[in-house]
Amino acid sequence: MQALQEIINKEMNWDDMRLEFGKLLGMTSPVPSAVLKKAIDSEKYASYLISASNNPKYLELMFNMPADVQEDKSNLQVLAKAASSLLKWGKSGFGFAPEEVFEKRFSACVSCEYLREAPDKAVYKLAMSKQTDDRICSACGCVASRKARLRSESCPVRNEKDPSLNRWGEAIAK
Ligand code: SF4
């Protein structure tokens, strides 16, 4: 995690480091001590935090998670997917799929056996907060209506009629 390493290399005192790390995450206040310790300890946790930059709700969830991250592996997997989806979306320029593409994608989800009710988890509640449909794709763990809206996303399951396509009818991502 190069940005975090740069902060550490500046030989700041602890409180300055907390403030700098807060700025890196788009905050005006320092991160809690426990959060910075955990970020230094775990590159994975640091990468989750950085992928949640400028998203106060997501950051708050992450700040409250240092202990849970080790205790609940299923939460960790969900967050890893959410973080990687967020990063992929960021790298593609935060683009949304046009409405007709979203409708085609999501109608495929609605008739797909992988679409399930979401488990009662805080991470899903967060992901669902602005969604009209909160069901998840059990093949990848994402909230399907959210996934279908993001241009950078793809359906992870092959189309039975044409294996070169996925169930959204789009070319399989390489
Ligand atoms: S993303 Fe694909 S596999 Fe998942 S629910 Fe939608 S159509 Fe089914």
Residues whose N, C-alpha, C, O or C-beta is under 5 A from the ligand:
A	BS01	SF4	A108 C109 C112 Y114 L115 C137 A139 A144 C155 P156 V157 R167
